[in-house]
Amino acid sequence: MLISQNAVHNVKTQGMHISHSFPILSSPHMYNILSSGLYSDKLGAVMREPGCNACDSHVMAGTPQLPIEVKLPTALSPSFYIKDWGVGLTDEEVRQVYTSYGKSTKQAITDVVGAFGLGSKAPFAYTALNSEEAGGFTVVAVKNGIKNIYTCYFDESGIPTAAQTYSGPADEDWPHGVMVTFPVRPADFVSFHQSAVNIFQWFPVQPRVLGLSLPLQPAQFSISTDFFGLGRREGAAVIMGGVRYPLDRTRISGLTPQETCLLDSGIHLFLPIGTVMMTPSREALQYFSDTAQKLRPYFNAAIVWIMQDIRNATAEFGQNQTWRGKREFINALKGYNTAMANTFEAFLKVSVDVAPALLTTAECTGLLRDRIPTVPVPSWVGASTPYSIVRVIASTKGGSCMSIKDGKFIKNKKEYDALLSANTQTHIVFSNSDHIDARIALARNAGLIENILLLKVPSKRHWAEAESYAQKIAMCPELRGIPMLGTAELSLPDAIRQRKEAQKASRTNKSTTIRTRLSSLLMYLPISGRIVELKELSDIQESPTKLYVVSRSTSIERGVFVNKGEDNRTYSVPLNAFTEVWASVQRIAHYLSLPLDGVVVVGSEREAKRLQLSDGGFQPLLAWLETNLEQHRLQLAQLDKNRSCFPAINFGAPLFAPAAYGVLGIVGWLSVHNTAYFEELKERFALSASFTELTQICIKCSEPAQVLQQNRELFSALETLNRVIQGEFTCYTSSRVMYSELSMRAKLALVPTWHLLNIPEIYKVLQSPHPHLAYPLIETALAILDLHRTGSAPLVPS
């Protein structure tokens, strides 16, 4: 590194007749100052100085990208060393340069860090404190095929000394380089590890660190560019040659308000080596009269970059007032709001060419003050038509609930603007499970949801309406992009879940025989309309299909419906589940074109015999259905085949969410948006079985919503009847499951890629200005799928 001569001044000597120079005394006191007294952070010095020398050696050898090696002390191996594969040192260079104070061969080289001739002696800063080792450290120098080993220590008079202990041929695997090593006291192990992370995170080429429990990571910033970074708490600093030098703002004159904001935000400037001068300890900067002048161009460049980045990020905000647009606006400024904390608003106010456009927007000012932009709820949400059965409630932060009417929130007869927050915890939630309030409370306490537009229905028979209404709301232009989920996707509190499991176990353990109650109950359940109480069977209009079902109860509201199949087995279905069974029977009968007008409900098998139902042509409902299912098995087989082609996709959530559906989500996102990138993938993966199947599924899932709904209802109906016929008492439905024999993940073997690839990261790259960077990851995922499916080498396009 070129040494700045700022401190050297030429003084005229007119009238001065006698002068003499200031000598430096060679004494133990001076050697102690130059070896140890320079450094306030002695552990940092013994890592930083040999580490910088090792990196410089790689630069001088023409291999700057080759990492050096650092070995940290452990209980099994308590030594520390730093090793390089650079130019190395001969015995003469060790004696004439390496061990000479103030002498360096780097003072005329611009791209290396060292120059003071002091760093090679820095290990004394630690070893001089270790009385057990008498202040010694070892240097192994290899060059020109010769390896020399030296022990460096303070002799009895306090003078640093280097004693050669070995000279011989170099090792084949290490032909040139230098290694500095010394033992470490066990009490210092933890400090050495912490210091290694603090020092080496700034090195431009990360060292290979041995003995560190976690991999060494480079320094991270919320906002990062080639020449500055924002978002760290250590305070402002300059980074030169992989060394961090704190910036003392009190020593920099003439700071502008913008520069002050950046310094208060802890800006880190990445400067070329030698831009400013550091102290010989390399722990701080030297501040000369021109230091501020040298730093100012970099401050100005950072200010210009930030203002332009904000302009670009917020350019569309004024025109895009949708939920998605405001969400993108928040994301655009989130990095600065995190990195600059309390100084961001002040920075914008003094940035005249940026601030007016932003600060006149009340929502932007609100964001900077930790308030999130909002979007209005359309006035038609909550109207009586066309979904009169759905009740719309806004549940805001803290659990406060308000009803919606004519685009207004209403609570305690007061009206408020119907606004939804554009943050990541805002959702449209529709009811498709029980215990809705408990599920929402648990999710809110866990921080998963905060502000929700809740669509509630009185019973499970209306769940489909709630989901359909939620889809309509989520697709309106103002709210496009708000995530949507069903309450079934929210976890149950442990207490409720355990109680339900106990109840289920109790029901399972009970006998399936239910005491028959004699009753004269006689009712007619038509295919449409309400239940009709009958006095005589003749009250039923003549029909080619006469069916009956038994309700072992004294009333229709509380009972268990039973029926017999062809094998004379009795099937029992609770009333709350029979409504679902009856709906399933109707759907399947309609699909098979079977005549079905309704069923007669009687109180017991004895009542059926007394009424001589069999003589009148009546058949047990399930027996009749089983017979017809058998007769139409080919048609049902085709239905089942169609069912197996559908993935287990939640059509209530945004289609093809990558975080939920892995590679299917990635390909689906590309296909639904009809991107040019998807056309490129189709050409590249024309021979990939996994890609072909994924594409077909994406096309299938993109069919009109009414087609999907019809298919789902048929699948649900068939599954419900299968469960009843197999003797299960309860029927299970979920809007999330398509009742497929094989789930999507099992069918396409998405599990391997789920663990090997970062799916959300691929999706993030696809939405960036450089989507082509995601291609290798998608190619790898599809290759793994092909390999997993075939068990042979995958077909990867060239």
C-alpha angles and dihedrals in degrees: 000000000000110000114229114230096207091127096052116093130180111227124194112236102203110152094014111117104172126042139155136185128250110253125207112233116228098224139136088251094057093043090052091052093049095043103039114355092069093069127072090179100049097175090050090050095053089054102036099046100047088038092055090046090052092050090047089053090055090050091050089048091054094248104102093152093057109104121231120230124244123186117197123205120262135176091262095044112022096183129106126210143168116205133185138184095215133120094306128207134268122218090258092051091050092052098039102036116007095054096037116101113232095007120118138161091210102069092100096043117093102196100055130080103220125081110125097080091229107092096080088061094051094099086072086070088073106023092051086064092052105084091182091066095037091234096300135147131174129237121196112194122186126186138140091011094303126112119202126186123202134186112214117201145138111265124220092278092053096253118136111246135185116208120191109227102172141017123179147116119319122252116261093235094048111041097161139010144078132266125194116195141167138160121264128214114244090237089063099050095098092045091052091052093048092046091050091057092047094048105036097044087078097051110113089224110042111234121235099251119199121201097024112133094218128032114268112254127201117245112284128216133187088223115028133175136161093273108026143022135201133196110063128115101217093089130250118324146164120238114207125166092347094306124115116222115187116232116231104208091196089065095053113083129208099024116179120222090254092051089048090054091051092049091048088051091056098249115192115209117205102212133180114260111275097021090123130009123252130204117267089254088059088224098109144009127263111235115217130170091269098044094098090046091055093048097044097078089056093048090049092048090051091050092050091047093050094048092048092047091052091048091052094044096049100034094107098041096094091054099037109066096159124115091254091049092052091044089055089047090055091048091049093057099031093089092055094042087056098039098044097031109180095003099063096083091046090049092054092048092057092042094086098186093053107030102068094057091049106032094051085065104086093204092055091052088048091052091053088054092052094265118127125224116252137209126213121249110237113256093238092064107104094019117143095248144095094001101037093159093059118089115205118210130175111217109192135189111306093028098279110156126207132176121232127231130163093346094310134109111231124201127159088353091301123121126223132180109273101237131158121207115243095225131118093256094061114105143166104233125192126190116249101142143042127266092040097165093049093049093049093047091052092048091048092050089051091053094242095120133017115162115031140176100217121203110198129184128191097241144007092260087073097049091104090056092052091050093046091050090048090054090051092051093046091052097052112110097243096053099032110141100029107134116245128205141167122239089242087071090060118086123249119238111260094244093056093042092051091047092051091048090050091049091049091050090049092052091048092053094051121093114265090226112100121195111257115234116205112231140159089222110151120170139152121228108198124200088249131021134029130319112275123211112226131210096186135009088240088071088076114089113245111270134175088229117058115180135166139193129195124233112196094208143089091239138029093237097062119034151084120262114219133183141168128241130206092277088056091247117147117234119202124199124176115238094247088056096039091072086061092046091050091051089049092050090052094050094048092045090052091047092051092041091239118162110248125162101161144291136263114238116213130180100236146351088260089056089051090053093046090053089047090228093167090056089054093056096260117147130195107263099234094042089055091046094049090052092052094044089056092048092051097042093127092055091046091047089058090049090050090048091053089048093055090056091065119088123225091262126158100228089187092068123065106292118260098004102188094212090058104036106031117206090000087059093050095049091041092052091051094047097045091050089045092223125184086236090063090056089053091051091050090056094045096046101037089125097044112108092201094052092047092052093044090053092050091050091049090053090047092050091049092063118121114290094242091058091051091047093051092049092046092051091051092048091048092048094050092047091049093053092046090054092050094047090049089057102256113147099206130054122217126205132171131177088219097062126067092199090246119169089227123031119231093251094051094043096051096029095237092161096085093053091044091066099036101046135049099233097183089051091054089051090049091052091048090058092048125091088261107055092157088076089072093059097087090051094050090046090052092048093051091045090054090049092052091047093049093048098046102028089224136093109304122244106242117180116235 
